[in-house]
Amino acid sequence: MGRVSIGGQAVIEGIMMKNNDKYAIAVRKPDKEIEVKIEKYKPAGEKCKLFKIPIVRGVFNFVESLVIGVKTLMYSAEFYDEEEDVEKKKEESSDGLFMFLTVAFSIVLAVGLFMLLPAFLASLLDGVIKNHFVLGLVEGVLRLIIFLLYVVLISRMEDIKRTFMYHGAEHKCINCLEAGDDLTVENIMKHTRFHKRCGTSFLFIVMIVSILVFMCIRTDTVWLRLLYRVLLVPLVAGISYEFIKFAGKYDNAVANILSKPGLWVQRLTTKEPTEDMVEVAIKAVEGVLDWRAYLEEERNSSKK
């Protein structure tokens, strides 16, 4: 079967788990039953060898994850939409143009809020701060403040709090699997809700990497400075992806120290889940992996 590297995402009252060429969405419906939907997909790296090149692969992986994330979120929302017909909603959510516009809007909003706004605010200090590197550092600090403030504000929303609990269940389940323990509710609840390969850690690393990258670009023209911020987003995302991949692959002092800031931010985006949320996480994993066979193979391999 080989070593697996499962990733996931919390959705509305549920969890999505992804493994190789398929992903599963498990949702706790209003009637308390768990609905599981399994989808096949072709990873970007299998479509073109160019997409496997370090840094480049990070850009395509980010877009791919965003598309799947938006799709699974809309699917989970269908079960809790009381105003529209479910079948009609499903037809709309599967529309290619609608999906494209949703993903495009998400990217534009993120770039505008976390890249352009800090750069614009920092540009207002051009007449006060003459040192290019200091100004770049100020911009980076502003970016971190805006990001953390955004996370803190949305974490106060009731629906988001439950989503963050499902986020915690997702991490606990993956940590349990990676530790070689059977996926039972009791076992999973014992594990930590933090994980080094989390999307939250990725976004935080993007904030840090952007400081280093943007400090290397010097221009006194504000509009050109903003343009560079947009054009360099793929590079920043690609470098950040390689860092997260490194941190998730190795368990050494360097990787652990560098992962600490991202794990700290996860205290805001993950909450301790309830046992029924963990049950949903198990169903999501079972949709993409025969975990019993996998763990048995891992245990047999360790004995050799």
C-alpha positions as CSV (number, residue, x, y, z in Angstrom):
1,M,0.0,0.0,0.0
2,G,2.9,2.3,0.7
3,R,3.2,5.3,3.1
4,V,0.3,7.7,2.8
5,S,0.0,11.4,3.6
6,I,-3.6,12.3,4.2
7,G,-4.6,15.9,4.3
8,G,-8.0,17.4,5.1
9,Q,-10.2,20.4,5.8
10,A,-13.1,21.2,8.0
11,V,-16.3,22.1,6.3
12,I,-19.8,23.0,7.6
13,E,-20.7,20.4,10.2
14,G,-18.2,18.0,8.6
15,I,-14.7,17.1,7.4
16,M,-13.0,16.5,4.0
17,M,-10.1,14.1,3.8
18,K,-7.9,13.8,0.8
19,N,-5.5,10.9,-0.2
20,N,-3.8,10.5,-3.5
21,D,-6.4,10.5,-6.3
22,K,-9.6,10.9,-4.3
23,Y,-11.2,12.8,-1.5
24,A,-14.2,12.2,0.8
25,I,-16.6,14.6,2.5
26,A,-18.3,13.4,5.6
27,V,-21.1,15.7,6.9
28,R,-23.3,15.3,10.0
29,K,-26.8,16.1,8.6
30,P,-29.5,17.8,10.6
31,D,-31.1,14.4,11.3
32,K,-27.7,13.5,12.9
33,E,-26.9,10.8,10.3
34,I,-23.4,11.0,8.6
35,E,-23.5,11.5,4.9
36,V,-20.2,10.5,3.0
37,K,-19.5,11.5,-0.5
38,I,-16.4,10.2,-2.3
39,E,-14.9,12.0,-5.3
40,K,-12.1,11.0,-7.7
41,Y,-9.7,13.6,-9.0
42,K,-6.4,13.8,-10.8
43,P,-3.6,15.7,-8.9
44,A,-1.8,18.5,-10.7
45,G,1.5,16.6,-10.5
46,E,0.1,13.8,-12.6
47,K,-1.2,16.1,-15.3
48,C,2.2,17.5,-16.2
49,K,5.8,16.9,-15.0
50,L,6.3,20.6,-14.8
51,F,3.8,20.7,-11.9
52,K,6.2,18.5,-9.8
53,I,9.1,21.0,-9.9
54,P,9.8,22.4,-6.4
55,I,8.2,25.8,-5.8
56,V,6.2,25.5,-9.0
57,R,4.3,22.5,-7.5
58,G,3.4,24.6,-4.5
59,V,1.5,27.2,-6.7
60,F,-0.6,24.5,-8.4
61,N,-1.1,22.6,-5.2
62,F,-2.4,25.8,-3.5
63,V,-4.9,26.5,-6.4
64,E,-6.0,22.9,-6.5
65,S,-6.6,22.8,-2.7
66,L,-8.5,26.1,-2.9
67,V,-10.8,24.7,-5.7
68,I,-11.5,21.4,-3.8
69,G,-11.9,23.4,-0.6
70,V,-14.6,25.7,-2.0
71,K,-16.3,22.8,-3.7
72,T,-16.6,20.8,-0.5
73,L,-17.7,23.8,1.5
74,M,-20.5,24.5,-0.9
75,Y,-21.5,20.8,-0.8
76,S,-21.7,20.7,3.0
77,A,-23.7,24.0,3.1
78,E,-26.4,22.3,1.0
79,F,-27.5,20.2,4.0
80,Y,-28.2,23.4,6.0
81,D,-29.8,25.6,3.4
82,E,-33.4,26.0,4.4
83,E,-34.4,28.6,1.9
84,E,-33.5,26.9,-1.4
85,D,-34.3,23.6,-3.0
86,V,-31.4,21.2,-2.4
87,E,-31.4,19.8,-5.9
88,K,-31.4,23.2,-7.5
89,K,-28.5,24.2,-5.2
90,K,-26.5,21.2,-6.2
91,E,-26.9,22.1,-9.9
92,E,-25.7,25.6,-9.2
93,S,-22.8,24.5,-7.1
94,S,-21.5,22.2,-9.8
95,D,-21.5,24.9,-12.4
96,G,-18.0,25.5,-13.7
97,L,-18.3,29.2,-14.2
98,F,-19.8,29.7,-10.7
99,M,-16.9,27.7,-9.2
100,F,-14.3,29.7,-11.2
101,L,-15.8,33.0,-10.1
102,T,-15.9,31.8,-6.4
103,V,-12.2,30.7,-6.4
104,A,-11.2,33.9,-8.3
105,F,-13.0,36.1,-5.8
106,S,-11.3,34.2,-2.9
107,I,-7.9,34.8,-4.4
108,V,-8.5,38.4,-5.1
109,L,-9.9,39.0,-1.6
110,A,-6.9,37.3,0.0
111,V,-4.3,39.2,-2.1
112,G,-6.1,42.5,-1.5
113,L,-6.5,42.0,2.2
114,F,-3.1,40.4,3.1
115,M,-0.8,41.7,0.4
116,L,-1.9,45.0,-1.0
117,L,-3.5,46.6,2.1
118,P,-0.3,46.2,4.2
119,A,1.8,47.5,1.3
120,F,-0.4,50.5,0.9
121,L,-0.5,51.3,4.6
122,A,3.3,51.0,4.8
123,S,3.6,53.3,1.7
124,L,2.0,56.1,3.8
125,L,5.2,56.1,5.9
126,D,7.5,56.7,2.9
127,G,8.1,60.2,4.0
128,V,8.9,59.2,7.6
129,I,10.9,56.0,7.1
130,K,13.7,56.3,4.6
131,N,15.3,52.9,5.1
132,H,14.0,50.4,2.6
133,F,14.5,47.4,4.8
134,V,12.9,49.0,7.8
135,L,9.9,50.0,5.7
136,G,9.6,46.4,4.4
137,L,9.7,45.1,8.0
138,V,6.9,47.5,9.0
139,E,4.9,46.2,6.1
140,G,5.5,42.7,7.2
141,V,4.4,43.4,10.8
142,L,1.2,45.1,9.5
143,R,0.5,42.0,7.3
144,L,0.9,39.7,10.4
145,I,-1.4,42.0,12.5
146,I,-4.1,42.1,9.8
147,F,-3.9,38.3,9.4
148,L,-4.1,37.6,13.1
149,L,-6.8,40.2,13.6
150,Y,-8.8,38.6,10.8
151,V,-8.5,35.1,12.4
152,V,-9.4,36.4,15.9
153,L,-12.5,38.2,14.6
154,I,-13.9,35.2,12.5
155,S,-13.2,32.9,15.4
156,R,-15.8,34.7,17.5
157,M,-18.6,33.7,15.0
158,E,-20.6,30.8,16.4
159,D,-20.6,28.8,13.1
160,I,-16.9,29.3,12.7
161,K,-16.3,28.1,16.3
162,R,-18.0,24.8,15.3
163,T,-15.9,24.6,12.1
164,F,-12.8,25.1,14.1
165,M,-13.8,22.2,16.4
166,Y,-14.2,20.0,13.3
167,H,-10.7,21.3,12.3
168,G,-9.4,20.0,15.6
169,A,-11.1,16.7,15.0
170,E,-9.5,16.5,11.5
171,H,-6.0,17.1,13.0
172,K,-6.5,14.6,15.9
173,C,-7.6,11.9,13.5
174,I,-4.6,12.4,11.2
175,N,-2.2,12.5,14.1
176,C,-3.7,9.3,15.4
177,L,-3.2,7.6,12.1
178,E,0.4,8.9,11.7
179,A,1.1,7.6,15.2
180,G,0.0,4.1,14.2
181,D,-3.0,3.9,16.5
182,D,-6.3,2.4,15.6
183,L,-8.9,5.0,14.6
184,T,-11.3,4.8,17.5
185,V,-12.9,7.8,19.1
186,E,-11.1,7.0,22.4
187,N,-7.6,6.9,20.7
188,I,-8.2,10.0,18.6
189,M,-9.3,12.1,21.5
190,K,-5.9,11.5,23.2
191,H,-4.0,13.1,20.3
192,T,-3.1,16.8,19.8
193,R,-5.3,19.0,17.8
194,F,-2.2,20.7,16.2
195,H,-0.5,19.5,13.0
196,K,2.6,20.8,11.2
197,R,1.1,20.5,7.7
198,C,-2.0,22.5,8.5
199,G,-3.3,25.2,6.1
200,T,-3.2,27.7,8.9
201,S,0.5,27.1,9.3
202,F,0.9,27.5,5.5
203,L,-0.8,30.9,5.6
204,F,1.3,32.1,8.5
205,I,4.5,31.0,6.7
206,V,3.2,32.9,3.6
207,M,3.1,36.0,5.8
208,I,6.7,35.4,7.0
209,V,8.1,34.5,3.6
210,S,6.5,37.5,2.0
211,I,8.5,39.8,4.3
212,L,11.8,38.3,3.2
213,V,10.8,38.3,-0.5
214,F,9.3,41.8,-0.7
215,M,12.3,43.3,1.2
216,C,14.5,42.2,-1.8
217,I,12.4,44.3,-4.2
218,R,13.1,48.0,-4.0
219,T,11.0,50.7,-5.8
220,D,9.9,54.2,-4.8
221,T,6.8,54.1,-7.0
222,V,3.8,53.0,-5.0
223,W,1.7,51.5,-7.8
224,L,4.8,49.5,-9.0
225,R,5.4,48.3,-5.5
226,L,1.8,47.1,-5.3
227,L,2.1,45.4,-8.7
228,Y,5.2,43.5,-7.5
229,R,3.3,42.3,-4.5
230,V,0.7,40.7,-6.8
231,L,3.2,39.3,-9.3
232,L,5.3,37.7,-6.6
233,V,2.4,35.9,-4.8
234,P,3.0,32.7,-6.7
235,L,6.7,32.7,-5.7
236,V,5.8,33.3,-2.1
237,A,3.2,30.5,-2.1
238,G,5.6,28.1,-3.8
239,I,8.4,28.7,-1.2
240,S,5.9,28.5,1.7
241,Y,4.6,25.1,0.3
242,E,8.2,23.7,0.3
243,F,8.6,24.8,3.9
244,I,5.4,23.1,5.0
245,K,6.3,20.0,3.1
246,F,9.7,19.9,4.7
247,A,8.3,20.5,8.2
248,G,5.7,17.7,7.7
249,K,8.1,15.2,6.4
250,Y,10.9,15.5,9.0
251,D,10.7,15.3,12.8
252,N,13.9,16.9,13.8
253,A,14.9,19.9,16.0
254,V,15.1,22.3,13.0
255,A,11.7,21.4,11.5
256,N,10.1,21.5,15.0
257,I,11.5,24.9,15.9
258,L,10.5,26.5,12.5
259,S,7.0,25.0,12.9
260,K,6.4,26.5,16.3
261,P,4.9,29.9,15.1
262,G,2.4,28.1,12.8
263,L,1.4,25.7,15.5
264,W,0.9,28.6,17.9
265,V,-1.5,30.3,15.4
266,Q,-3.5,27.0,15.2
267,R,-4.5,27.7,18.8
268,L,-6.9,30.2,17.2
269,T,-8.1,28.1,14.3
270,T,-8.5,24.7,16.0
271,K,-10.7,23.9,19.1
272,E,-11.1,20.7,21.0
273,P,-13.8,18.6,19.3
274,T,-16.7,16.6,20.7
275,E,-16.7,12.8,20.2
276,D,-19.5,13.0,17.6
277,M,-17.2,15.3,15.5
278,V,-14.4,12.7,15.8
279,E,-16.8,10.1,14.4
280,V,-17.3,12.2,11.3
281,A,-13.5,12.5,10.9
282,I,-13.2,8.7,11.0
283,K,-15.9,8.3,8.3
284,A,-14.0,10.8,6.1
285,V,-10.7,8.9,6.5
286,E,-12.5,5.6,5.7
287,G,-13.8,7.1,2.5
288,V,-10.2,7.4,1.1
289,L,-8.2,4.8,3.0
290,D,-8.6,1.3,4.4
291,W,-6.8,2.4,7.6
292,R,-6.9,-1.1,9.2
293,A,-5.0,-2.7,6.3
294,Y,-2.7,0.3,6.2
295,L,-1.8,0.2,9.9
296,E,-1.3,-3.6,9.7
297,E,1.1,-3.2,6.8
298,E,3.0,-0.4,8.7
299,R,3.3,-2.6,11.8
300,N,4.5,-5.6,9.8
301,S,7.1,-3.4,8.1
302,S,8.4,-2.1,11.4
303,K,9.0,-5.6,12.6
304,K,11.3,-6.4,9.7
